[in-house]
């Protein structure tokens, strides 16, 4: 008689429907479940360790070991729109008028240099 083991799933913060526990025969392939969903994240893969440092589970090639297994969803944070990441209501923006920073700095150096020249000339 062949042994069966439980294959369970941890959504790891995901918000989709929890896959049901499957009873899988030793050395057999498990049935692939739908990829889970998590707001602001992309699903990467299922892993045997919650922190992702275990084995990646490939439903096409990974066979059931002689033990129960919990698969943990692994996520990648989605890139966000860099122009709209501040949710603080006290926001400020740089002025869109006036001299650009480089030009203002050059103008300041010219004024300072002229002042030093005039001081030295008076002596």
C-alpha positions in Angstrom: 0.0 0.0 0.0 1.4 3.4 -1.0 1.6 6.2 1.5 -0.2 9.5 1.2 0.8 12.8 2.7 -1.0 16.2 3.2 0.0 19.1 1.0 -1.2 22.4 2.6 -0.9 26.0 1.5 0.0 29.2 3.4 -1.0 32.3 1.4 1.6 34.3 3.3 -0.6 37.5 3.4 -2.4 36.7 0.2 -6.1 37.6 -0.1 -7.4 35.0 -2.5 -9.2 31.8 -1.7 -7.2 29.4 0.4 -6.4 26.3 -1.6 -7.7 23.1 -0.1 -5.3 20.6 1.5 -4.5 17.8 -0.9 -3.7 14.3 -0.1 -0.8 13.3 -2.4 0.8 9.9 -2.8 4.5 9.6 -2.1 6.7 10.3 -5.2 3.6 11.6 -7.1 2.9 15.0 -8.6 0.5 17.3 -6.8 -2.3 19.1 -8.6 -1.4 22.7 -9.5 -3.5 25.3 -7.7 -4.4 28.7 -9.0 -1.8 31.5 -8.3 -2.9 33.5 -5.2 -3.4 37.2 -5.2 -2.1 39.9 -2.8 -2.7 43.7 -3.3 0.4 45.5 -4.4 2.4 42.3 -5.0 3.2 39.8 -7.8 3.1 36.1 -7.0 6.5 34.5 -7.6 6.1 30.8 -6.6 5.3 28.4 -3.9 8.2 27.5 -1.5 8.6 25.0 1.3 9.8 27.7 3.7 7.8 30.7 4.7 10.8 33.0 4.3 11.5 31.7 0.8 14.8 30.0 1.8 13.4 26.5 1.2 12.8 24.6 -2.0 10.7 26.1 -4.9 7.8 23.8 -5.6 7.4 23.1 -9.4 4.1 21.3 -9.9 5.4 19.9 -13.2 8.5 18.2 -11.7 8.5 18.2 -7.9 7.2 15.0 -6.4 5.8 14.5 -3.0 8.4 13.6 -0.4 7.8 11.0 2.3 6.4 13.7 4.6 3.7 16.3 5.0 4.5 19.6 3.3 3.2 23.2 3.6 3.8 25.4 0.7 4.2 29.1 1.3 3.3 31.8 -1.3 6.3 34.0 -2.2 5.7 37.6 -3.2 7.5 40.5 -4.9 6.4 44.1 -4.1 5.1 45.8 -7.3 7.0 48.9 -8.4 4.9 52.0 -7.7 4.5 55.3 -9.6 7.4 57.3 -8.2 5.5 60.6 -8.7 2.6 59.5 -6.5 4.2 57.7 -3.5 3.7 60.3 -0.8 0.5 59.8 1.1 1.3 62.5 3.7 -1.2 65.4 3.5 1.6 67.9 4.3 3.3 67.8 0.9 5.5 70.4 -0.7 6.8 70.8 -4.2 9.8 72.6 -5.7 9.0 75.9 -7.3 8.5 75.8 -11.0 9.5 79.4 -11.7 12.8 81.3 -11.0 16.4 80.5 -11.8 17.5 76.9 -11.9 19.8 75.9 -9.1 23.0 75.9 -11.1 22.3 79.4 -12.6 21.4 80.8 -9.2 24.7 79.5 -7.8 26.8 81.0 -10.6 25.0 84.3 -10.2 25.8 84.2 -6.4 29.5 83.6 -7.1 29.6 86.5 -9.6 28.1 88.9 -7.0 30.5 87.7 -4.3 33.5 88.0 -6.6 32.4 91.6 -7.6 32.1 92.5 -3.9 35.6 91.2 -3.1 37.0 93.1 -6.1 35.4 96.3 -5.0 36.7 95.9 -1.4 40.2 95.3 -2.6 40.1 98.2 -5.0 39.1 100.6 -2.2 42.2 99.7 -0.1 
